Amino acid sequence: MATLILKRGAERRIRAGHPWVYRGEVADLKGAWSAGAAVDVADAGGRFLGRGFYSPRSTLVCRLITREDQRVDGALVHARLEAALRYRRAAGLESAAYRLCWSEADGLPGLVVDRYGPVSVVQCLTLGMARNAEWVGAALGRLFPGDEVLRLDDPTAARIEGFEPVRDTREAELTVEEGAGRFAVSLGAGHKTGLYLDQRDNRLRLRALAADREVLDCFAYSGGFTLNALAGGAKSVTAVESSEAALALARANAELNGLPHAQWVEGDVFQRVRQFRDASRQFDLIVLDPPKFAPTAAHADRASRAYKDINLLAFKLLRPGGALMTFSCSGGISSELFQKIVAAAAIDAGVDARIDARLYAAPDHTVALNFPEGEYLKGLLCRVAG
C-alpha cells in the first residue's frame, strides 16, 4: 500500500481530528499507487496517521476513513452504515425521508445515502467511493433487505475527482410524508437525491410564520416552502423557479395536499425579482433558498456578489415588519461571511433588520465536532423594522 508522507507540521490539523489532506501538504508519495485506492498517511517522521482513498486530481488528495491500521473494505463500509442507522434510530431521526449517511460526519467521506421509504439513494462524491460503490450497495442490501438502491452521483464532484458519474436511468416515483404534508418525489429526475431533506425543519418553521401573509418563495424547486406557506394559512404565495419540470411537480404537490394554488412563475429568479421591484410589488415574508453559488472557497467572491444581489432585492420587496428567510448551501461561504453579506444587503436597501433566528440543516445531517465543514447549510431569519 502506498503512503502519503506529509510535510513537517502539516500533521497538526490531522492529529487534531480533521480528516482532510491537501495536495500542498504532501511531501512525498511512496510505493505503488492507483487513483481511488486506499493509501496510508504518515507524518514527516513516518508515523502512521490514518488511511483513506487517494484522489490525485483533486486539491483534497485524501480524506481519512480510519485512523487505525485496519482494512478499508466492504466490512468497514457496512459497519459505518450500520452505526449511522443505529445512531439515527436512537436519536429518533429515522422518518419517511431522511439522510442515513452524511459523508465525513458518519465516517465515510465522499458518500451520501438518503432514504425515501423503501429506496436508498446513493451519491458518490469522491473517486474512491465511486470505485468501491459495490461495497455500499452490498451493505445497504443487508441493512434493508428487499429495498431498492438507486445511484445518483453528483456531476460537479465527479468532474473535480475525475470519474464518470453514475445516474441510474430507472426513476422511482413515490410519495413521502413530512409533518402534516405529503410530497411526490421523482428520484433520479431532479436536484440532489430527490428532495431537499436538509430543509425539512425550516419548511415547518415557515409554516408557523405564514398565516395571513403574502409570501414570495424564490428558487421554489418542487414547492417545499410554498406548500408549507399555503398549509400555514398564507394569504397568497408567489413561487418563482427556473425549471418548468420542478414547477410542474410543485403544482402536483399542491394538488396532492388539497392546497390552494400558488402563483407559479417560471423564469430566472434574479430577473423575475427585479421585475417585482420595478412593479413596486411588496411581500410580508420572503424565502431565498438558492442553489450552491460557491462549491469551494475559490468561488467565494463571485458567489458573495450573487448572494448580496438577491438579498438586496428581497429586502427592497419587504413591507415594514416583514421577514426574510435566507439561506446559503455553499461550502465556500462561511456563516460569518454570509451574515456580513446579508447585513451589507440590508444597509444598501436602506432597511433596519435584525436576526430573529439562525437556521441550520435538519439534525439527520449530522455535524462532527472535528469537521465543521459538514455544516454547509446556513440560514438567517431576519425581520425588518416596522
VEXFI-255492 format. One record per residue (C-alpha): residue in one letter; x, y, z. Coordinates in steps of 0.2 Angstrom, whole numbers. Layout:
N
+-------+-------+-------+-------+
! zamar !  east ! north !    up !
+-------+-------+-------+-------+
!     A !     X !     Y !     Z !
...
+-------+-------+-------+-------+
END
This chain:
386
+-------+-------+-------+-------+
! zamar !  east ! north !    up !
+-------+-------+-------+-------+
!     M !     0 !     0 !     0 !
!     A !     6 !    17 !    -5 !
!     T !    10 !    30 !     9 !
!     L !     7 !    49 !     8 !
!     I !    21 !    57 !    18 !
!     L !    16 !    74 !    25 !
!     K !    27 !    90 !    26 !
!     R !    34 !    94 !    43 !
!     G !    20 !   102 !    53 !
!     A !     6 !    98 !    41 !
!     E !     0 !    84 !    53 !
!     R !    -5 !    95 !    67 !
!     R !   -23 !    98 !    59 !
!     I !   -24 !    79 !    56 !
!     R !   -19 !    75 !    74 !
!     A !   -32 !    87 !    80 !
!     G !   -46 !    77 !    72 !
!     H !   -48 !    84 !    54 !
!     P !   -49 !    71 !    41 !
!     W !   -43 !    81 !    25 !
!     V !   -26 !    80 !    17 !
!     Y !   -22 !    94 !     4 !
!     R !   -10 !    91 !   -10 !
!     G !     1 !   106 !    -4 !
!     E !     3 !    97 !    12 !
!     V !    11 !    81 !     4 !
!     A !    30 !    80 !     4 !
!     D !    31 !    63 !    -5 !
!     L !    21 !    48 !   -11 !
!     K !    30 !    31 !    -8 !
!     G !    25 !    15 !   -15 !
!     A !    14 !     9 !   -29 !
!     W !    -2 !    18 !   -30 !
!     S !   -18 !    19 !   -41 !
!     A !   -31 !    33 !   -42 !
!     G !   -45 !    29 !   -30 !
!     A !   -36 !    16 !   -20 !
!     A !   -33 !    16 !    -1 !
!     V !   -16 !    24 !     5 !
!     D !    -8 !    26 !    22 !
!     V !    -5 !    44 !    28 !
!     A !    11 !    47 !    39 !
!     D !    19 !    62 !    46 !
!     A !    36 !    68 !    41 !
!     G !    44 !    55 !    53 !
!     G !    35 !    41 !    45 !
!     R !    22 !    39 !    60 !
!     F !     5 !    32 !    54 !
!     L !    -9 !    45 !    55 !
!     G !   -23 !    36 !    46 !
!     R !   -29 !    28 !    30 !
!     G !   -40 !    34 !    16 !
!     F !   -43 !    34 !    -3 !
!     Y !   -31 !    43 !   -14 !
!     S !   -38 !    56 !   -26 !
!     P !   -23 !    63 !   -37 !
!     R !   -34 !    75 !   -47 !
!     S !   -42 !    84 !   -33 !
!     T !   -35 !    98 !   -21 !
!     L !   -41 !    86 !    -7 !
!     V !   -29 !    71 !   -11 !
!     C !   -35 !    61 !     3 !
!     R !   -49 !    60 !    16 !
!     L !   -46 !    49 !    31 !
!     I !   -58 !    35 !    33 !
!     T !   -49 !    27 !    48 !
!     R !   -35 !    32 !    60 !
!     E !   -32 !    14 !    64 !
!     D !   -22 !     1 !    55 !
!     Q !   -37 !    -8 !    48 !
!     R !   -43 !   -14 !    31 !
!     V !   -53 !    -2 !    21 !
!     D !   -65 !   -14 !    13 !
!     G !   -84 !   -19 !    12 !
!     A !   -84 !   -24 !    30 !
!     L !   -79 !    -7 !    36 !
!     V !   -92 !     2 !    25 !
!     H !  -105 !   -10 !    32 !
!     A !  -100 !    -6 !    50 !
!     R !  -101 !    13 !    47 !
!     L !  -118 !    12 !    38 !
!     E !  -124 !     1 !    52 !
!     A !  -118 !    13 !    65 !
!     A !  -126 !    28 !    56 !
!     L !  -143 !    19 !    55 !
!     R !  -141 !    14 !    74 !
!     Y !  -137 !    32 !    78 !
!     R !  -152 !    40 !    69 !
!     R !  -164 !    27 !    76 !
!     A !  -158 !    30 !    94 !
!     A !  -160 !    49 !    91 !
!     G !  -177 !    47 !    83 !
!     L !  -171 !    54 !    66 !
!     E !  -177 !    40 !    56 !
!     S !  -193 !    45 !    46 !
!     A !  -201 !    43 !    29 !
!     A !  -187 !    53 !    21 !
!     Y !  -171 !    56 !    30 !
!     R !  -152 !    56 !    27 !
!     L !  -144 !    40 !    33 !
!     C !  -126 !    44 !    29 !
!     W !  -118 !    61 !    28 !
!     S !  -100 !    59 !    22 !
!     E !   -86 !    63 !    35 !
!     A !   -99 !    65 !    49 !
!     D !  -103 !    47 !    48 !
!     G !   -85 !    41 !    44 !
!     L !   -87 !    38 !    26 !
!     P !   -80 !    53 !    17 !
!     G !   -87 !    56 !     0 !
!     L !  -103 !    46 !     2 !
!     V !  -121 !    52 !     4 !
!     V !  -135 !    40 !     7 !
!     D !  -153 !    46 !     8 !
!     R !  -168 !    35 !    12 !
!     Y !  -185 !    38 !     4 !
!     G !  -197 !    25 !    11 !
!     P !  -191 !     8 !     3 !
!     V !  -177 !    16 !    -8 !
!     S !  -159 !    21 !    -4 !
!     V !  -152 !    34 !   -15 !
!     V !  -133 !    33 !   -15 !
!     Q !  -122 !    48 !   -21 !
!     C !  -103 !    46 !   -23 !
!     L !   -93 !    62 !   -21 !
!     T !   -76 !    55 !   -22 !
!     L !   -66 !    44 !   -34 !
!     G !   -63 !    31 !   -20 !
!     M !   -81 !    30 !   -16 !
!     A !   -86 !    29 !   -34 !
!     R !   -73 !    15 !   -37 !
!     N !   -80 !     5 !   -22 !
!     A !   -98 !     8 !   -23 !
!     E !  -102 !   -10 !   -24 !
!     W !   -97 !   -11 !    -5 !
!     V !  -111 !     2 !    -2 !
!     G !  -124 !    -7 !   -12 !
!     A !  -120 !   -23 !    -3 !
!     A !  -121 !   -15 !    14 !
!     L !  -137 !    -7 !    11 !
!     G !  -144 !   -24 !     4 !
!     R !  -140 !   -32 !    21 !
!     L !  -147 !   -17 !    31 !
!     F !  -163 !   -15 !    21 !
!     P !  -167 !   -32 !    13 !
!     G !  -178 !   -31 !    -2 !
!     D !  -177 !   -12 !    -3 !
!     E !  -171 !    -4 !   -19 !
!     V !  -155 !     5 !   -21 !
!     L !  -153 !    20 !   -34 !
!     R !  -136 !    28 !   -38 !
!     L !  -136 !    47 !   -42 !
!     D !  -119 !    54 !   -42 !
!     D !  -116 !    72 !   -41 !
!     P !  -109 !    78 !   -58 !
!     T !   -99 !    93 !   -51 !
!     A !   -90 !    82 !   -39 !
!     A !   -87 !    69 !   -52 !
!     R !   -78 !    81 !   -63 !
!     I !   -67 !    88 !   -49 !
!     E !   -62 !    70 !   -44 !
!     G !   -60 !    63 !   -61 !
!     F !   -74 !    49 !   -63 !
!     E !   -89 !    46 !   -74 !
!     P !  -104 !    50 !   -63 !
!     V !  -117 !    36 !   -62 !
!     R !  -135 !    41 !   -64 !
!     D !  -147 !    27 !   -64 !
!     T !  -159 !    28 !   -78 !
!     R !  -173 !    19 !   -69 !
!     E !  -183 !    33 !   -60 !
!     A !  -193 !    29 !   -44 !
!     E !  -210 !    38 !   -41 !
!     L !  -216 !    38 !   -23 !
!     T !  -224 !    49 !   -10 !
!     V !  -216 !    53 !     6 !
!     E !  -224 !    61 !    22 !
!     E !  -217 !    77 !    30 !
!     G !  -225 !    84 !    45 !
!     A !  -244 !    85 !    40 !
!     G !  -240 !    86 !    22 !
!     R !  -235 !    74 !     8 !
!     F !  -223 !    76 !    -7 !
!     A !  -222 !    67 !   -23 !
!     V !  -204 !    63 !   -26 !
!     S !  -197 !    58 !   -43 !
!     L !  -180 !    50 !   -39 !
!     G !  -167 !    52 !   -52 !
!     A !  -176 !    66 !   -61 !
!     G !  -172 !    82 !   -51 !
!     H !  -159 !    90 !   -40 !
!     K !  -149 !    82 !   -26 !
!     T !  -156 !    65 !   -22 !
!     G !  -174 !    70 !   -25 !
!     L !  -180 !    81 !   -11 !
!     Y !  -171 !    95 !    -1 !
!     L !  -171 !    84 !    15 !
!     D !  -159 !    97 !    24 !
!     Q !  -173 !   110 !    24 !
!     R !  -186 !    99 !    32 !
!     D !  -187 !   109 !    49 !
!     N !  -185 !   126 !    41 !
!     R !  -200 !   122 !    30 !
!     L !  -210 !   118 !    46 !
!     R !  -204 !   134 !    53 !
!     L !  -210 !   144 !    38 !
!     R !  -227 !   136 !    40 !
!     A !  -229 !   143 !    58 !
!     L !  -225 !   161 !    51 !
!     A !  -236 !   161 !    36 !
!     A !  -253 !   165 !    42 !
!     D !  -262 !   179 !    33 !
!     R !  -245 !   184 !    25 !
!     E !  -241 !   187 !     7 !
!     V !  -227 !   176 !     3 !
!     L !  -213 !   175 !   -10 !
!     D !  -204 !   159 !   -12 !
!     C !  -188 !   161 !   -23 !
!     F !  -179 !   146 !   -30 !
!     A !  -195 !   136 !   -26 !
!     Y !  -190 !   119 !   -34 !
!     S !  -204 !   107 !   -31 !
!     G !  -213 !   118 !   -19 !
!     G !  -207 !   113 !    -1 !
!     F !  -208 !   130 !     6 !
!     T !  -223 !   135 !    -5 !
!     L !  -234 !   121 !     1 !
!     N !  -230 !   124 !    19 !
!     A !  -234 !   143 !    17 !
!     L !  -251 !   138 !    10 !
!     A !  -254 !   125 !    23 !
!     G !  -250 !   138 !    36 !
!     G !  -263 !   150 !    30 !
!     A !  -254 !   162 !    19 !
!     K !  -265 !   175 !    11 !
!     S !  -255 !   172 !    -5 !
!     V !  -239 !   163 !   -11 !
!     T !  -229 !   168 !   -27 !
!     A !  -217 !   154 !   -31 !
!     V !  -203 !   158 !   -43 !
!     E !  -192 !   144 !   -51 !
!     S !  -182 !   142 !   -67 !
!     S !  -186 !   124 !   -70 !
!     E !  -203 !   120 !   -79 !
!     A !  -202 !   102 !   -73 !
!     A !  -199 !   107 !   -55 !
!     L !  -214 !   119 !   -56 !
!     A !  -225 !   105 !   -63 !
!     L !  -220 !    94 !   -48 !
!     A !  -224 !   109 !   -36 !
!     R !  -241 !   110 !   -44 !
!     A !  -244 !    92 !   -42 !
!     N !  -239 !    93 !   -24 !
!     A !  -251 !   106 !   -20 !
!     E !  -265 !    96 !   -28 !
!     L !  -259 !    81 !   -18 !
!     N !  -261 !    90 !    -2 !
!     G !  -278 !    98 !    -7 !
!     L !  -270 !   116 !    -5 !
!     P !  -275 !   131 !   -15 !
!     H !  -264 !   136 !   -29 !
!     A !  -250 !   147 !   -28 !
!     Q !  -245 !   160 !   -42 !
!     W !  -232 !   149 !   -51 !
!     V !  -219 !   160 !   -60 !
!     E !  -206 !   152 !   -72 !
!     G !  -190 !   161 !   -76 !
!     D !  -173 !   167 !   -70 !
!     V !  -176 !   171 !   -52 !
!     F !  -165 !   187 !   -52 !
!     Q !  -174 !   194 !   -67 !
!     R !  -191 !   190 !   -60 !
!     V !  -187 !   198 !   -43 !
!     R !  -181 !   214 !   -52 !
!     Q !  -197 !   214 !   -61 !
!     F !  -207 !   213 !   -45 !
!     R !  -196 !   228 !   -38 !
!     D !  -199 !   238 !   -54 !
!     A !  -218 !   235 !   -52 !
!     S !  -217 !   240 !   -34 !
!     R !  -224 !   223 !   -28 !
!     Q !  -222 !   220 !    -9 !
!     F !  -222 !   205 !     2 !
!     D !  -224 !   201 !    20 !
!     L !  -212 !   185 !    20 !
!     I !  -199 !   180 !     8 !
!     V !  -189 !   164 !     6 !
!     L !  -172 !   164 !    -3 !
!     D !  -166 !   146 !    -5 !
!     P !  -154 !   147 !   -20 !
!     P !  -143 !   134 !   -27 !
!     K !  -125 !   132 !   -22 !
!     F !  -116 !   148 !   -29 !
!     A !   -99 !   143 !   -21 !
!     P !   -95 !   125 !   -21 !
!     T !   -77 !   129 !   -15 !
!     A !   -69 !   144 !    -7 !
!     A !   -61 !   149 !   -24 !
!     H !   -79 !   154 !   -29 !
!     A !   -82 !   164 !   -14 !
!     D !   -80 !   182 !   -22 !
!     R !   -92 !   178 !   -36 !
!     A !  -104 !   170 !   -25 !
!     S !  -104 !   184 !   -12 !
!     R !  -109 !   196 !   -26 !
!     A !  -124 !   185 !   -31 !
!     Y !  -130 !   182 !   -13 !
!     K !  -129 !   201 !   -10 !
!     D !  -138 !   205 !   -25 !
!     I !  -153 !   193 !   -22 !
!     N !  -154 !   198 !    -4 !
!     L !  -154 !   217 !    -8 !
!     L !  -168 !   214 !   -20 !
!     A !  -178 !   204 !    -7 !
!     F !  -176 !   217 !     7 !
!     K !  -182 !   230 !    -5 !
!     L !  -198 !   220 !    -8 !
!     L !  -202 !   218 !    10 !
!     R !  -215 !   228 !    19 !
!     P !  -211 !   236 !    35 !
!     G !  -211 !   222 !    49 !
!     G !  -209 !   209 !    35 !
!     A !  -197 !   194 !    37 !
!     L !  -184 !   186 !    26 !
!     M !  -179 !   168 !    27 !
!     T !  -162 !   167 !    18 !
!     F !  -150 !   153 !    15 !
!     S !  -134 !   148 !     8 !
!     C !  -129 !   130 !     5 !
!     S !  -112 !   135 !    -2 !
!     G !   -97 !   126 !     7 !
!     G !   -86 !   141 !     1 !
!     I !   -97 !   154 !    11 !
!     S !   -95 !   153 !    30 !
!     S !  -108 !   158 !    42 !
!     E !   -99 !   173 !    47 !
!     L !   -97 !   179 !    29 !
!     F !  -115 !   175 !    25 !
!     Q !  -121 !   186 !    39 !
!     K !  -109 !   200 !    33 !
!     I !  -116 !   198 !    15 !
!     V !  -134 !   199 !    21 !
!     A !  -130 !   214 !    33 !
!     A !  -122 !   223 !    18 !
!     A !  -138 !   220 !     8 !
!     A !  -149 !   227 !    21 !
!     I !  -139 !   243 !    23 !
!     D !  -139 !   246 !     4 !
!     A !  -158 !   243 !     4 !
!     G !  -160 !   256 !    17 !
!     V !  -169 !   245 !    30 !
!     D !  -166 !   241 !    48 !
!     A !  -165 !   222 !    50 !
!     R !  -161 !   211 !    65 !
!     I !  -159 !   192 !    66 !
!     D !  -174 !   183 !    74 !
!     A !  -166 !   165 !    72 !
!     R !  -151 !   156 !    64 !
!     L !  -156 !   142 !    53 !
!     Y !  -147 !   125 !    50 !
!     A !  -150 !   109 !    41 !
!     A !  -161 !    95 !    49 !
!     P !  -152 !    85 !    63 !
!     D !  -151 !    69 !    52 !
!     H !  -137 !    79 !    43 !
!     T !  -126 !    77 !    57 !
!     V !  -111 !    88 !    60 !
!     A !   -95 !    80 !    68 !
!     L !   -86 !    92 !    81 !
!     N !   -70 !    89 !    72 !
!     F !   -77 !    93 !    55 !
!     P !   -86 !   110 !    55 !
!     E !   -86 !   110 !    36 !
!     G !  -100 !    97 !    37 !
!     E !  -112 !   111 !    42 !
!     Y !  -114 !   118 !    25 !
!     L !  -132 !   125 !    26 !
!     K !  -133 !   141 !    35 !
!     G !  -148 !   152 !    36 !
!     L !  -155 !   168 !    44 !
!     L !  -172 !   173 !    48 !
!     C !  -172 !   192 !    48 !
!     R !  -185 !   204 !    52 !
!     V !  -186 !   222 !    46 !
!     A !  -191 !   237 !    57 !
!     G !  -210 !   241 !    56 !
+-------+-------+-------+-------+
END
